Amino acid sequence: MRLRNFRKHAVSVLIVLLFAWQQADYFTNQGRSDFPNKPIQIVVPYLAGGGTDTFARIIQNSLNETNRLRVPVVILNQDGGSATVGSRYVKNSPADGYRLLCHHEGIIATKLAGVVDYGVEAFRPVAQTGSIVLLMVVRADSKHKSLVDLLKAAQLNPNEIRVGANQGSPAYFICRQILSEYAGANFNFVSASGAKRFSYLLGGKLDAGIFSLAEYLAFRNTNDAPPSENILAIGNFGLQRHPAITDVATSAEQGFQTQAENAFYFWAPLETPDSVVEVLASAFEHTLKDPLVIDQLDRLSLDPIFRSGLELEEHLKHRVEAFEKLAVEVDADLPDFAFWVIVTVIILLGFVIFQAYFDKDKSTADHPFSASQNIPFNLQGGTSLVILLGYVTALQVGVPFIMSTPLAIFLIGGTIAKWQSKHLYSLAQIALLGSSSIHLIFTEIFTVALP
């Protein structure tokens, strides 16, 4: 018995020491001014393979290869909600510079379109790191060979032309603007990110879509590919024809007043300190001077324009004003999904608890010895769901992974074990060992910066 207790306590001591050693960086880094001192995460609010993701990875590779920030830089793709899932994640993150958002001017458009209630004012702009040419693209065998063809079709058959443009994105605003130039014309908008938009176009689920020039050049097949397996740009919304696609006429050349531009930016949570922003901006500025980055951006026809500080703030002010002029009435207000998800979970949890007690009364009356088998499972499931939701919420609002994860594991385990004292000691061991293992796998093997 003594030997068993000794082994049990020895294992506990080893686990605690392992946990403390593994997390030592977090505690020693608190309050340090030598930013950065742990991995930096760049959140891309789109699927991998699109224009924003491609651009972010070019910047990431340069930062890592040159060790310009002295710490690893990792990419996290968080697609969904017209890019608002990823942007909200960064907005609600700690303002310490370790989680950034790489996003274009959709961050302006989503607010004006009523998709979210926040815009550029909710973030600290770090740097503008490139400009983007936007194109209207169709499948190569489409009968629509110009913007005029597309708009006339949308005028003759409103809501039948399916166009890929996420609501609240710059693409959506561009489409609304050109539609306003043809009375009665309307598109059937389909939300899809760059890579998915491309597959939808080839698969016949879309008639047209807005693509960045980088996406178009990446997705376009060789000229000898069958038209049904290729794409074709029918309009350039830039001020002039681009050298990479000199055969594509601008919207102005086709008789439209609509002209638009876009740009890539890096954003930090609002209260990020000046000293941290300056370090990051300097790193991005030097990265855009990297010959390899310049060559890669040139191949994608992206212009390495850099702005930061007061110049960037003034530029964003003008861009917001330009979008406000293009703002159109939103078709319908979107519901507050987060609120209704919480309400639904609370209702379901109440139902679970009610059902558990209902079963208790029924089982006690008919089979006095069966109630103990039904009630704990229902209550345990409901309690575990609440703990899990609390854990996810804690991570979203910035509670560190190393604090929230062991606690969540312990609480769920305790609920399942019915809080019997003989199991709590082992549960504590499992919670510490499990969270340490998860942290080790993600940070060391996958180099993902956890909250």
C-alpha positions in Angstrom: 0.0 0.0 0.0 2.8 2.4 0.9 4.6 1.6 -2.3 1.4 2.3 -4.3 0.9 5.6 -2.6 4.5 6.5 -3.2 4.2 5.8 -6.9 1.0 7.7 -7.1 2.5 10.8 -5.5 5.7 10.5 -7.5 3.7 10.5 -10.7 1.8 13.6 -9.5 5.0 15.4 -8.8 6.5 14.5 -12.2 3.3 15.7 -14.0 3.2 19.0 -12.1 6.9 19.6 -12.8 6.4 18.7 -16.5 3.4 21.1 -16.6 5.3 23.9 -14.9 8.4 23.5 -17.1 6.4 23.3 -20.3 4.4 26.5 -19.4 7.3 28.4 -17.9 7.5 30.6 -21.0 4.0 31.8 -20.5 4.4 33.0 -17.0 7.9 34.4 -17.5 6.8 36.3 -20.6 4.0 38.1 -18.8 5.0 41.7 -18.4 8.1 41.4 -20.5 8.8 44.2 -22.9 11.0 42.3 -25.4 8.3 41.7 -27.9 8.0 39.2 -29.4 8.9 36.3 -27.2 6.5 33.6 -28.4 4.9 32.5 -31.7 2.8 35.0 -33.6 -0.4 33.8 -35.2 -1.8 35.4 -38.4 -5.5 34.7 -38.8 -6.7 34.5 -42.4 -10.6 34.6 -42.4 -10.8 32.5 -45.6 -10.1 28.9 -46.7 -6.6 28.0 -47.7 -5.8 28.5 -51.4 -7.6 31.8 -51.9 -5.9 35.2 -52.7 -5.7 36.4 -49.1 -4.3 33.1 -47.9 -1.7 33.0 -50.7 -0.6 36.5 -49.9 -0.4 35.9 -46.2 1.8 32.8 -46.7 4.2 34.7 -48.9 4.7 37.2 -46.0 4.8 34.4 -43.4 7.5 32.4 -45.3 9.7 35.5 -45.6 9.3 36.3 -41.9 10.2 32.8 -40.9 13.1 32.3 -43.4 14.8 35.6 -42.4 13.9 35.1 -38.7 13.0 38.8 -38.8 10.7 38.6 -35.7 12.9 36.0 -33.9 9.9 33.8 -33.3 7.8 31.5 -35.6 4.9 33.0 -37.5 2.0 30.6 -38.1 -1.2 30.9 -40.3 -4.6 30.0 -39.0 -7.5 29.8 -41.6 -10.8 30.6 -40.0 -13.4 30.8 -42.8 -17.0 31.6 -42.4 -19.6 34.4 -42.0 -18.2 36.5 -44.9 -14.8 36.6 -43.1 -16.4 37.7 -39.8 -15.6 34.5 -37.9 -11.9 35.2 -38.3 -12.1 38.9 -37.8 -14.2 38.6 -34.6 -11.7 36.0 -33.3 -8.9 38.6 -33.6 -11.0 41.5 -32.4 -11.7 39.6 -29.1 -8.1 38.4 -28.6 -5.6 39.9 -26.1 -4.1 43.1 -27.4 -0.5 41.9 -27.1 0.5 41.6 -30.8 0.5 37.8 -30.9 -2.6 37.4 -32.9 -3.1 39.4 -36.1 -5.7 39.5 -38.9 -4.7 39.5 -42.5 -7.7 40.9 -44.4 -8.6 43.2 -47.2 -11.1 46.0 -47.4 -14.0 43.6 -46.7 -13.5 44.7 -43.1 -15.0 48.0 -44.2 -17.7 46.6 -46.4 -19.1 44.0 -44.0 -20.1 46.7 -41.5 -21.7 48.9 -44.2 -23.6 45.9 -45.5 -25.0 45.2 -42.0 -23.3 41.8 -41.7 -21.5 42.9 -38.5 -21.7 45.9 -36.2 -18.0 46.7 -36.3 -15.5 47.9 -38.8 -12.0 49.3 -38.9 -12.6 51.3 -35.7 -12.6 48.0 -33.8 -9.0 47.2 -34.8 -5.5 48.7 -34.6 -4.2 49.0 -38.2 -0.6 47.7 -38.4 0.2 48.0 -42.0 -1.0 48.0 -45.6 1.1 45.5 -47.4 -0.2 45.4 -51.0 -2.9 46.4 -53.5 -5.3 44.2 -55.4 -6.9 44.3 -58.8 -10.4 42.9 -58.9 -12.0 41.1 -61.9 -15.3 39.8 -63.0 -14.7 36.2 -64.1 -16.9 33.6 -66.0 -16.3 30.1 -67.2 -14.4 30.2 -70.5 -17.4 28.7 -72.4 -19.9 31.2 -71.0 -22.1 33.1 -73.4 -21.3 36.3 -71.4 -18.2 37.7 -73.0 -18.3 41.2 -71.4 -19.7 43.1 -68.5 -22.4 44.5 -70.8 -23.5 40.9 -71.7 -23.7 39.9 -68.1 -25.7 43.0 -67.0 -28.1 42.8 -69.9 -28.8 39.2 -68.9 -29.3 40.2 -65.3 -31.7 42.9 -66.6 -33.8 40.5 -68.7 -33.8 37.8 -66.1 -33.5 39.3 -62.6 -32.1 37.1 -59.9 -31.3 34.3 -62.3 -27.6 35.1 -62.9 -25.7 33.5 -60.1 -22.7 35.6 -59.0 -20.1 34.5 -56.4 -19.7 37.4 -54.0 -19.8 37.2 -50.2 -22.4 39.6 -48.8 -20.6 42.5 -47.2 -17.4 42.0 -49.2 -15.9 44.5 -51.5 -17.0 42.2 -54.3 -20.6 42.5 -53.2 -20.4 46.3 -53.2 -18.9 46.3 -56.7 -21.7 44.1 -58.0 -24.3 46.3 -56.3 -22.8 49.4 -57.9 -22.7 48.0 -61.5 -26.3 46.7 -61.0 -27.4 50.2 -60.2 -26.3 51.3 -63.7 -28.8 48.9 -65.3 -32.4 49.5 -64.2 -34.1 46.4 -63.0 -31.0 44.2 -63.1 -30.2 42.0 -60.2 -27.9 39.0 -59.4 -28.5 35.9 -57.3 -25.6 36.2 -54.9 -23.9 33.1 -53.7 -21.4 33.3 -50.8 -18.2 31.4 -51.5 -14.5 32.1 -50.8 -11.9 32.1 -53.5 -11.1 28.4 -53.9 -14.7 27.4 -53.5 -15.9 30.1 -55.9 -13.5 28.7 -58.5 -14.9 25.1 -58.1 -18.5 26.4 -58.2 -17.7 28.3 -61.4 -16.3 25.3 -63.2 -19.0 23.1 -61.8 -21.8 25.3 -63.2 -23.1 26.4 -59.8 -22.1 30.0 -60.7 -22.4 32.1 -63.8 -19.8 34.6 -62.7 -17.8 35.7 -59.8 -15.5 38.4 -58.5 -11.8 37.3 -58.2 -8.6 39.1 -57.4 -6.0 39.1 -60.1 -3.9 36.9 -57.9 -6.7 34.3 -57.7 -7.4 34.5 -61.4 -3.8 33.9 -62.4 -3.5 31.0 -59.9 -6.7 29.3 -60.9 -6.6 30.0 -64.7 -5.7 26.9 -66.8 -3.5 26.9 -69.8 -4.9 28.3 -73.0 -5.2 24.8 -74.6 -7.4 23.5 -71.8 -11.1 22.9 -72.8 -13.2 26.0 -72.2 -15.4 24.0 -69.8 -12.3 23.5 -67.6 -11.0 27.1 -67.7 -12.0 30.6 -66.7 -12.1 33.9 -68.4 -11.9 37.5 -67.1 -14.5 39.7 -68.8 -14.0 43.0 -66.8 -11.2 44.7 -64.9 -12.5 47.2 -62.2 -9.1 49.0 -62.0 -8.4 52.4 -63.3 -6.4 51.0 -66.2 -5.6 47.8 -68.0 -3.1 45.6 -66.0 0.1 44.5 -67.7 -0.6 40.9 -66.8 -3.9 40.8 -68.6 -3.8 43.5 -71.3 -6.6 41.9 -73.2 -9.1 42.4 -70.4 -11.0 45.7 -70.8 -11.6 47.9 -67.8 -15.1 48.6 -66.6 -14.7 52.3 -67.7 -13.8 51.1 -71.2 -17.0 49.1 -71.3 -19.1 52.1 -70.4 -19.5 51.7 -66.6 -18.8 54.3 -64.0 -18.0 51.6 -61.4 -14.3 51.5 -60.5 -12.9 49.8 -57.5 -9.6 48.8 -55.8 -8.7 46.7 -52.8 -5.7 46.2 -50.6 -4.3 43.7 -48.0 -3.8 44.9 -44.5 -2.6 43.5 -41.2 -4.8 44.3 -38.2 -4.3 43.9 -34.4 -6.8 44.1 -31.5 -7.7 47.7 -30.7 -5.6 48.3 -27.6 -2.4 46.9 -28.9 0.5 49.1 -27.6 2.4 51.5 -30.0 5.7 49.8 -29.3 4.3 46.4 -30.4 2.7 47.9 -33.6 5.9 49.6 -34.5 7.9 46.3 -34.3 5.3 44.5 -36.4 5.1 47.3 -39.0 8.8 47.5 -39.3 9.0 43.7 -39.9 6.3 43.9 -42.6 8.0 46.9 -44.3 11.3 45.1 -44.5 9.6 42.0 -45.8 8.1 43.9 -48.7 11.7 44.8 -49.7 12.7 41.1 -49.7 13.7 40.4 -53.4 12.0 36.9 -53.2 8.8 38.5 -51.9 8.9 41.1 -54.6 9.3 38.4 -57.2 6.5 36.3 -55.9 4.1 39.3 -55.6 5.1 40.3 -59.2 4.2 36.9 -60.5 0.8 37.3 -58.8 0.5 40.9 -60.1 0.2 42.3 -56.6 1.8 45.7 -56.0 3.9 45.8 -52.8 2.5 49.1 -51.5 3.3 49.8 -47.9 1.7 52.2 -45.4 1.7 52.5 -41.7 1.2 55.0 -38.9 -0.6 58.2 -39.6 -0.3 57.7 -43.3 -2.2 54.4 -43.0 -4.9 55.9 -40.8 -5.5 58.8 -43.2 -5.7 56.3 -46.1 -8.2 54.2 -44.3 -10.3 57.2 -43.5 -10.6 58.0 -47.2 -11.3 54.3 -48.1 -14.2 54.2 -45.5 -15.6 57.4 -47.1 -15.4 55.9 -50.5 -17.2 52.8 -49.4 -19.9 54.8 -47.7 -20.6 56.5 -51.1 -21.1 53.0 -52.6 -23.2 51.7 -49.7 -26.6 50.4 -50.7 -29.6 49.3 -48.8 -29.2 45.7 -47.5 -31.7 43.2 -48.7 -32.5 42.0 -45.2 -31.1 42.3 -41.7 -29.2 39.2 -40.7 -30.2 37.6 -37.4 -27.9 37.7 -34.4 -26.7 34.1 -34.8 -24.5 34.0 -31.7 -27.5 35.2 -29.5 -29.9 32.6 -30.9 -27.3 29.8 -30.6 -27.0 30.7 -26.9 -30.7 30.8 -26.4 -31.2 27.5 -28.2 -28.5 25.8 -26.0 -30.2 27.2 -22.8 -33.6 25.9 -23.9 -32.2 22.5 -24.7 -30.3 22.4 -21.4 -33.5 23.2 -19.6 -35.3 20.5 -21.4 -32.6 18.0 -20.5 -32.8 18.9 -16.8 -36.6 18.8 -16.9 -36.6 15.5 -18.6 -34.1 14.1 -16.1 -36.4 15.0 -13.1 -39.5 13.8 -15.0 -37.8 10.4 -15.6 -36.8 10.4 -11.9 -40.4 10.7 -10.7 -41.7 8.2 -13.3 -39.0 5.7 -12.6 -39.3 6.0 -8.8 -43.1 5.2 -9.1 -42.8 2.3 -11.5 -39.3 0.9 -10.9 -37.7 2.4 -7.7 -34.3 1.0 -8.5 -34.0 2.2 -12.1 -33.9 6.0 -11.5 -30.2 6.0 -10.6 -29.4 4.7 -14.0 -31.3 7.3 -16.0 -30.8 10.6 -14.1 -27.0 10.9 -13.8 -26.5 10.3 -17.6 -28.9 13.2 -18.5 -27.6 15.6 -15.9 -24.0 14.6 -16.6 -24.6 15.3 -20.3 -26.2 18.6 -19.7 -23.5 19.7 -17.2 -20.7 18.6 -19.5 -22.3 20.6 -22.3 -22.3 23.7 -20.1 -18.7 23.2 -19.1 -17.7 22.7 -22.8 -19.5 25.8 -23.9 -17.9 27.7 -21.0 -14.5 26.4 -22.1 -14.9 27.5 -25.7 -16.2 30.9 -24.6 -13.2 31.3 -22.3 -10.8 30.7 -25.1 -12.6 33.1 -27.4 -12.4 35.9 -24.8 -8.7 35.4 -24.2 -8.4 33.1 -21.2 -5.1 31.3 -21.7 -5.2 27.7 -23.0 -2.9 26.5 -20.2 -5.4 27.7 -17.6 -8.8 26.9 -19.2 -7.9 23.4 -20.6 -6.9 21.6 -17.4 -9.8 23.1 -15.6 -12.3 22.0 -18.3 -10.9 18.5 -18.4 -11.1 18.2 -14.6 -14.6 19.5 -14.4 -16.0 17.3 -17.1 -14.2 14.3 -15.7 -15.5 15.1 -12.2 -19.0 15.3 -13.6 -18.8 12.0 -15.3 -17.2 10.4 -12.1 -20.1 11.9 -10.0 -17.5 13.8 -8.0 -16.5 10.7 -6.0 -13.5 11.7 -3.9 -11.6 8.5 -4.8 -11.4 9.6 -8.5 -10.5 13.3 -8.1 -6.8 12.8 -7.5 -6.4 10.8 -10.7 -8.6 13.3 -12.6 -6.2 16.1 -11.6 -3.3 14.0 -13.0 -5.2 13.4 -16.3 -6.1 17.0 -16.6 -2.6 18.3 -16.3 -1.0 15.5 -18.4 -3.7 15.8 -21.1 -3.5 19.6 -21.4 0.3 19.4 -21.5 0.3 16.8 -24.2 -2.2 18.8 -26.3 -0.1 21.9 -25.9 3.1 20.1 -26.8 1.6 18.5 -29.9 0.2 21.8 -31.3 3.0 24.2 -30.4 6.0 21.9 -31.1 4.8 19.6 -33.9 2.2 21.8 -35.7 3.8 25.1 -34.5 0.3 26.5 -33.8 0.2 29.4 -31.4 -2.5 28.5 -28.9 -4.5 31.1 -27.0 
